Every structure is written in C-alpha cells, then in structure tokens.
Amino acid sequence: MAEAQKIVVPKVKLGNQGLQVSKLGFGCMGLTGIYNDPVPDEVGISVIKHAFDKGITHFDTSDIYGANHANEILVGKALKQLPREEIQLATKFGLVRFGSDTIEVKGTPEYVRACCLSSLKRLDVEYIDLYYVHRIDTSVPIEDTMGELKKLVEEGKIKYIGLSEASPDTIRRAHAVHPITALQMEWSLWTRDIEDEIVPLCRELGIGIVPYSPLGRGIFGGKAIVESVPANSFLESHPRLQGENFEKNKVLYNRLERLSEKHGCSPAQLGLSWVLHQGDDVAPIPGTTKIKNLDHNIGSLNVKLTKEDLNEICDAIPVHEVAGPRVPDYIYSCSYKFANTPAKLGKSTPA
C-alpha cells in the first residue's frame, strides 16, 4: 500500500485572492459524531496534531458540528498547540438546526455577524481564514448575506469567503458582490453531480473546489463492506447502503478493489487519488477519527494516475450504475425552514 511517511503534502491555490492550502485537507466533523460516536478531546486533538505534523494545514469545521458547537471548541483547543500562522482554518455558518424532521437555515446580515463573532470566540482565534455560507437561505438575497461577509473581510475578522452546496446562479450573484475563494461540494467517484455545470463555472470565475466526502461517505474505504457501520451513525439511513442498493454498490467497490491491486494501493487510496487528480484547484477534505486511516489517506498522494488511468476508473464506476440518491430519504421529506419563509428541502446533506 502507498504509505504516508515519505510524502510532502503539496500546497495549492484556492481562488485568485491569495489563499494557499494543503492539497489534502482534514474534515474535522467526524471527531464529534455524525458517522460514529464522538472521540475524547485528547484523541481528537492528537489526530489534528498528527495531521499537521504530516503536512496537512487545512482544517475544516462548522458551528453546527457536534452538540453545543463541540467541533469548533475542539478544533480551537488543538490550534492552541499548533503555529496559527501556518494553519488555514475553515468554518461555516447558516445551518441553524439539522434534525430528522426539520432543517433550518439563516442568512440575514445580523445572523452572519453574530455567527462569525461566536465562532471566533469558540475557536479562540483573531480571524478565520475561510468562512463558508454552509447552506443558502433563499429567503434572503445572497447579495445581503455577501454584503455582511464583505464587511467582515474588511474588518479582518475573516480572510476569504466560501459557499457550500450553492447553485450556479447563487455562485455568480455572490461572486459579483465579493470574490468567492472556494466552493465546498460533495464530490467522489459515486457523486459527480457538479461536473457538468458547477466545476466549469468555478473555473470560469477562478473559484477553488473543496470536495467533501471524497470517499463516498466511507464506502470506498470499505465502510459497510469490510467494516461495519457504527450504531447510531448517520450512515445507517443512507439509501446507498441499504438493501438492493447496497448490493449493487458493493459491485462498484469490488471493481475499484481490483483496480487498486493494479496500482499497488488500497481502494480508499485509489478513490481519493482520483479526486486529487481532478485539478490543481481541487483540495478534498476527508475526515477520520483514526491516525492509521489518516496516514492511509495521506498515502493516496503517492498514487500517480495518468489520463488513461482516470478514464479506466470512471469506466469501472459509471455514475449511471450508482444505486440510490446521495441523500437519505428522510431529508427529502422533512421541512426546510428559511429565515423568513418555510419551504421544502432540496438535495442537501450534512457536511
């Protein structure tokens, strides 16, 4: 298997405003639950510090992750033991509540500022490198949300602005108010919705792309196939891991496993390498609670793929053969509350 010990994690540019991040980032969400039970603070801190020691400098969190903002608090504790000037810290606002029956988002200028100040306090930092609108509140003009974010940039409280799960129209309108540095979207071998319109738009506008769940919610790391899904995990209700869908998707994993043998790596490393090879403006943020898995992910940087290799991988995992939607069924049926008006939820999911 490709190993992490001898790897120098390269830096890449996100956007045209000057932000440089490690090509491989670290998504901190799982340290405080969602996919598994929360880990003790000392374990979470040790994972973050190990990631930094291995060359990862881009750490991603959100004010909605963990009970009582536990993820930001944990990340803040870890940052106290690392050189702040070498870290690219990303956090998010806009998801007020994410439950089994209701999802609430908010993007008013007052809420933007209040969230930013609260995150700065929890993280115990003077500025946030990359501040995302986590989900778009369509009851508030994106120009109003961006206007307040622009003020926060001018005040030095944040350095760069990002969007998550935004439509092409929203991206264009937001970018017209202030340059967007990064767009965070789900992107992996089995979730490729953004390739037709979103990726070309980002490249037209000079916006970096930060893929979350680059290992397909862990399935390309063997989740539910070679290891079980933990009890009370978000993945228990994921439609791609249920019944007939799971049996069909296991076939895709098996194909990737056979290809990984050819490349002398694991299926997880091949799947992550495929994402890493999508462009110099692409910086995925896989997460884990285990240092051995973290090292394994870093090892994917040693997997070199040609254009022919990338095409072969795509042929083995054709999108039309992926069984089930990328979002659990209950999300489609729950109420989606905006700051001012209720509506039905679109295709959004935690990350």
C-alpha positions as CSV (number, residue, x, y, z in Angstrom):
1,M,0.0,0.0,0.0
2,A,1.1,3.6,-0.6
3,E,2.4,5.0,2.7
4,A,2.5,8.5,4.2
5,Q,6.0,8.6,5.8
6,K,7.9,10.0,2.8
7,I,5.2,12.3,1.4
8,V,5.5,16.0,1.2
9,V,1.9,17.3,1.1
10,P,1.9,20.0,-1.7
11,K,0.2,23.4,-1.5
12,V,-2.4,24.5,-4.0
13,K,-4.2,27.8,-4.6
14,L,-7.9,28.2,-3.9
15,G,-9.3,31.1,-5.8
16,N,-7.5,34.1,-7.0
17,Q,-7.3,36.1,-3.7
18,G,-4.1,34.5,-2.3
19,L,-5.3,31.5,-0.2
20,Q,-3.0,28.5,-0.3
21,V,-3.9,25.3,1.4
22,S,-2.5,21.8,1.7
23,K,-3.6,19.7,-1.3
24,L,-5.1,17.3,1.1
25,G,-7.1,18.9,3.9
26,F,-8.8,17.4,7.0
27,G,-12.5,17.4,7.7
28,C,-13.0,17.6,11.4
29,M,-16.7,16.9,11.6
30,G,-16.5,13.2,12.4
31,L,-14.4,13.9,15.6
32,T,-17.6,14.9,17.4
33,G,-20.1,12.4,15.9
34,I,-22.3,12.1,12.9
35,Y,-20.6,9.0,11.4
36,N,-19.6,7.5,14.7
37,D,-19.5,8.3,18.4
38,P,-17.6,11.4,19.4
39,V,-14.0,10.8,20.4
40,P,-12.5,12.2,23.6
41,D,-10.9,15.6,23.3
42,E,-7.4,14.3,23.8
43,V,-7.9,11.8,20.9
44,G,-9.4,14.5,18.6
45,I,-6.6,16.9,19.4
46,S,-4.0,14.2,18.7
47,V,-5.5,13.4,15.3
48,I,-5.4,17.1,14.3
49,K,-1.8,17.5,15.5
50,H,-0.7,14.3,13.7
51,A,-2.3,15.6,10.5
52,F,-0.4,18.9,10.9
53,D,2.9,17.0,11.6
54,K,2.3,15.1,8.3
55,G,1.9,18.3,6.3
56,I,-1.9,18.9,6.4
57,T,-2.6,22.6,7.2
58,H,-6.2,23.0,6.0
59,F,-8.7,22.1,8.7
60,D,-12.5,22.3,8.2
61,T,-15.2,22.6,10.8
62,S,-18.6,24.3,11.3
63,D,-20.7,25.9,14.0
64,I,-23.3,23.1,13.5
65,Y,-20.9,20.1,14.1
66,G,-21.3,18.4,17.4
67,A,-23.5,19.1,20.4
68,N,-23.3,22.6,21.7
69,H,-20.7,23.6,19.0
70,A,-18.3,20.9,20.2
71,N,-16.4,20.6,17.0
72,E,-15.3,24.3,16.8
73,I,-14.4,24.1,20.5
74,L,-12.3,21.0,19.9
75,V,-10.5,22.5,16.9
76,G,-9.8,25.6,18.9
77,K,-8.1,23.6,21.6
78,A,-6.0,21.8,19.0
79,L,-5.0,25.1,17.3
80,K,-3.6,26.3,20.6
81,Q,-0.9,23.6,20.3
82,L,0.0,24.5,16.6
83,P,1.5,27.5,14.9
84,R,-1.6,29.5,13.9
85,E,0.1,31.4,11.1
86,E,0.7,28.0,9.3
87,I,-2.9,26.9,9.6
88,Q,-5.7,27.5,7.1
89,L,-8.8,27.4,9.3
90,A,-12.2,27.0,7.7
91,T,-15.6,27.1,9.4
92,K,-19.2,27.7,8.4
93,F,-22.4,29.2,9.4
94,G,-26.0,29.2,8.1
95,L,-27.3,25.8,9.3
96,V,-29.3,26.7,12.4
97,R,-30.7,23.3,13.1
98,F,-30.4,19.9,11.4
99,G,-32.9,17.4,12.7
100,S,-34.8,14.3,11.5
101,D,-37.9,16.4,10.7
102,T,-36.8,20.0,10.2
103,I,-33.8,21.7,8.7
104,E,-33.4,25.4,9.4
105,V,-31.1,27.8,7.6
106,K,-30.5,31.5,8.1
107,G,-28.5,34.1,6.1
108,T,-29.6,37.5,7.3
109,P,-26.8,40.0,7.8
110,E,-27.3,40.2,11.5
111,Y,-27.1,36.4,11.8
112,V,-23.9,36.4,9.6
113,R,-22.1,38.7,12.0
114,A,-23.4,37.1,15.2
115,C,-22.3,33.7,14.0
116,C,-18.8,34.9,13.0
117,L,-18.2,36.6,16.3
118,S,-19.4,33.4,18.1
119,S,-17.1,31.2,16.1
120,L,-14.1,33.5,16.7
121,K,-14.8,33.2,20.4
122,R,-15.3,29.4,20.4
123,L,-12.2,28.8,18.2
124,D,-10.3,31.4,20.3
125,V,-8.7,33.0,17.2
126,E,-8.5,36.5,15.9
127,Y,-9.5,35.6,12.4
128,I,-11.0,32.8,10.3
129,D,-9.1,32.0,7.1
130,L,-12.0,30.7,5.1
131,Y,-15.6,31.4,6.2
132,Y,-18.4,29.5,4.3
133,V,-22.1,30.0,3.9
134,H,-22.9,26.4,4.9
135,R,-26.3,26.3,3.2
136,I,-28.1,29.0,1.2
137,D,-31.0,30.8,2.8
138,T,-33.1,31.6,-0.4
139,S,-35.5,33.8,1.6
140,V,-32.6,36.4,1.9
141,P,-31.0,37.8,-1.2
142,I,-27.5,36.3,-1.4
143,E,-26.3,39.9,-2.0
144,D,-27.3,40.8,1.5
145,T,-25.5,37.8,3.0
146,M,-22.4,38.5,1.0
147,G,-22.5,42.2,1.8
148,E,-22.1,41.4,5.5
149,L,-19.4,38.9,4.8
150,K,-17.5,41.5,2.7
151,K,-17.6,43.8,5.8
152,L,-16.1,41.1,7.9
153,V,-13.3,40.7,5.4
154,E,-12.7,44.5,5.5
155,E,-12.6,44.3,9.3
156,G,-10.0,41.5,9.3
157,K,-12.3,39.0,11.0
158,I,-12.3,36.7,8.1
159,K,-9.8,36.5,5.2
160,Y,-11.7,34.6,2.5
161,I,-15.3,33.8,1.7
162,G,-16.7,30.4,0.6
163,L,-20.0,28.8,-0.3
164,S,-21.3,25.3,0.3
165,E,-23.9,23.5,-1.8
166,A,-24.8,26.6,-3.8
167,S,-26.5,26.7,-7.2
168,P,-24.8,28.2,-10.3
169,D,-27.0,31.4,-10.1
170,T,-26.2,31.9,-6.4
171,I,-22.5,31.4,-7.1
172,R,-22.5,34.1,-9.9
173,R,-24.5,36.6,-7.8
174,A,-22.4,36.1,-4.7
175,H,-19.2,36.4,-6.7
176,A,-20.3,39.7,-8.1
177,V,-20.5,41.2,-4.6
178,H,-17.1,39.9,-3.4
179,P,-14.8,37.2,-4.9
180,I,-15.7,33.7,-3.7
181,T,-12.5,31.8,-2.9
182,A,-13.8,28.3,-2.5
183,L,-16.9,26.2,-3.2
184,Q,-17.4,23.2,-1.0
185,M,-19.5,20.4,-2.6
186,E,-19.8,16.6,-2.3
187,W,-17.6,15.0,-5.0
188,S,-16.4,11.5,-5.2
189,L,-16.4,8.6,-7.7
190,W,-20.1,7.9,-7.0
191,T,-21.3,11.6,-6.5
192,R,-20.4,13.6,-9.6
193,D,-23.3,16.0,-10.0
194,I,-21.1,19.0,-10.0
195,E,-19.0,18.1,-13.1
196,D,-21.4,19.3,-15.8
197,E,-22.1,22.8,-14.7
198,I,-20.6,23.7,-11.3
199,V,-16.9,22.8,-11.9
200,P,-16.7,24.7,-15.3
201,L,-18.4,27.7,-13.6
202,C,-15.8,27.7,-10.8
203,R,-13.0,27.5,-13.3
204,E,-14.5,30.4,-15.3
205,L,-14.7,32.5,-12.2
206,G,-11.5,31.4,-10.6
207,I,-13.0,29.6,-7.6
208,G,-11.3,26.7,-5.9
209,I,-13.2,23.5,-5.2
210,V,-13.2,21.7,-1.8
211,P,-14.8,18.2,-2.1
212,Y,-16.3,16.8,1.0
213,S,-17.0,13.1,1.4
214,P,-14.4,12.3,-1.3
215,L,-14.5,8.6,-0.3
216,G,-18.3,8.3,-0.8
217,R,-19.3,8.5,2.8
218,G,-16.6,6.0,3.5
219,I,-17.8,3.2,1.3
220,F,-14.6,3.4,-0.8
221,G,-12.7,2.9,2.4
222,G,-14.6,-0.3,3.0
223,K,-17.4,1.1,5.2
224,A,-20.2,-1.4,5.5
225,I,-18.2,-3.8,3.3
226,V,-15.1,-4.8,5.2
227,E,-16.1,-3.0,8.4
228,S,-19.4,-2.4,10.0
229,V,-21.4,0.9,10.2
230,P,-21.4,2.0,13.9
231,A,-24.7,2.1,15.7
232,N,-26.5,5.5,15.6
233,S,-24.4,6.6,12.6
234,F,-25.8,8.9,10.0
235,L,-24.8,6.2,7.6
236,E,-27.4,3.7,9.0
237,S,-30.1,5.5,7.0
238,H,-28.1,6.2,3.9
239,P,-30.0,4.9,0.9
240,R,-26.9,3.8,-1.0
241,L,-26.0,1.4,1.9
242,Q,-29.5,-0.1,2.1
243,G,-30.8,-3.4,0.7
244,E,-30.7,-3.8,-3.1
245,N,-28.9,-0.5,-3.5
246,F,-26.1,-1.7,-1.2
247,E,-25.7,-5.0,-3.1
248,K,-25.4,-3.0,-6.4
249,N,-22.9,-0.5,-5.0
250,K,-20.8,-3.3,-3.5
251,V,-20.2,-4.4,-7.0
252,L,-18.7,-1.0,-7.7
253,Y,-16.5,-1.2,-4.7
254,N,-15.3,-4.6,-5.8
255,R,-14.3,-3.2,-9.2
256,L,-12.3,-0.4,-7.5
257,E,-10.7,-3.0,-5.3
258,R,-9.5,-5.0,-8.4
259,L,-8.1,-1.8,-10.0
260,S,-6.4,-0.8,-6.8
261,E,-4.3,-4.0,-6.9
262,K,-3.1,-2.9,-10.3
263,H,-1.9,0.4,-8.8
264,G,-0.4,-1.1,-5.7
265,C,-2.7,0.7,-3.3
266,S,-6.0,0.3,-1.4
267,P,-9.4,1.1,-2.8
268,A,-9.6,4.1,-0.5
269,Q,-6.3,5.4,-1.8
270,L,-7.3,4.9,-5.4
271,G,-10.7,6.6,-4.9
272,L,-9.1,9.6,-3.1
273,S,-6.3,9.8,-5.6
274,W,-9.0,10.1,-8.3
275,V,-10.4,13.1,-6.6
276,L,-7.0,14.6,-6.0
277,H,-6.2,14.3,-9.8
278,Q,-9.3,16.3,-10.8
279,G,-7.3,19.5,-10.9
280,D,-4.8,21.8,-9.2
281,D,-7.7,23.9,-7.9
282,V,-9.2,20.8,-6.1
283,A,-8.4,20.2,-2.4
284,P,-10.5,17.5,-0.8
285,I,-11.1,17.2,3.0
286,P,-11.6,13.6,4.0
287,G,-12.0,13.0,7.7
288,T,-11.3,10.2,10.2
289,T,-11.0,9.5,13.9
290,K,-8.1,7.1,13.5
291,I,-4.4,8.1,12.9
292,K,-3.8,4.9,10.9
293,N,-6.6,5.9,8.5
294,L,-5.2,9.5,8.3
295,D,-1.8,8.1,7.3
296,H,-3.5,5.9,4.8
297,N,-5.3,8.9,3.2
298,I,-2.1,10.8,3.0
299,G,-0.6,7.8,1.2
300,S,-3.0,8.5,-1.6
301,L,-0.8,11.4,-2.7
302,N,1.8,8.8,-3.7
303,V,-0.7,7.2,-6.2
304,K,0.0,8.7,-9.6
305,L,-2.6,8.4,-12.3
306,T,-2.5,9.1,-16.0
307,K,-5.4,10.3,-18.0
308,E,-5.9,6.8,-19.2
309,D,-6.0,5.6,-15.6
310,L,-8.6,8.2,-14.7
311,N,-10.8,7.1,-17.6
312,E,-10.4,3.5,-16.6
313,I,-11.5,4.2,-13.1
314,C,-14.5,6.2,-14.4
315,D,-15.5,3.3,-16.7
316,A,-15.3,0.9,-13.7
317,I,-17.6,3.2,-11.6
318,P,-20.1,4.6,-14.1
319,V,-22.4,7.2,-12.5
320,H,-25.5,5.6,-14.0
321,E,-24.8,2.4,-12.2
322,V,-24.7,4.0,-8.7
323,A,-27.8,2.8,-6.9
324,G,-29.7,5.2,-4.7
325,P,-29.7,9.0,-4.1
326,R,-26.8,10.7,-2.3
327,V,-29.1,11.9,0.4
328,P,-31.0,9.8,3.0
329,D,-34.7,9.6,2.3
330,Y,-35.8,11.4,5.4
331,I,-34.0,14.5,4.3
332,Y,-36.3,14.8,1.3
333,S,-39.4,14.6,3.4
334,C,-38.5,17.0,6.3
335,S,-39.5,20.6,6.5
336,Y,-36.9,23.1,5.4
337,K,-37.2,26.4,7.2
338,F,-35.6,29.6,6.0
339,A,-35.2,32.8,7.9
340,N,-38.4,34.2,6.7
341,T,-40.4,31.6,4.8
342,P,-40.8,27.8,5.0
343,A,-40.2,25.6,2.0
344,K,-39.4,22.0,1.1
345,L,-35.8,20.8,1.2
346,G,-33.8,20.4,-2.0
347,K,-30.9,17.9,-2.3
348,S,-28.8,18.9,0.7
349,T,-27.0,16.7,3.2
350,P,-24.7,17.1,6.2
351,A,-21.1,18.1,5.6
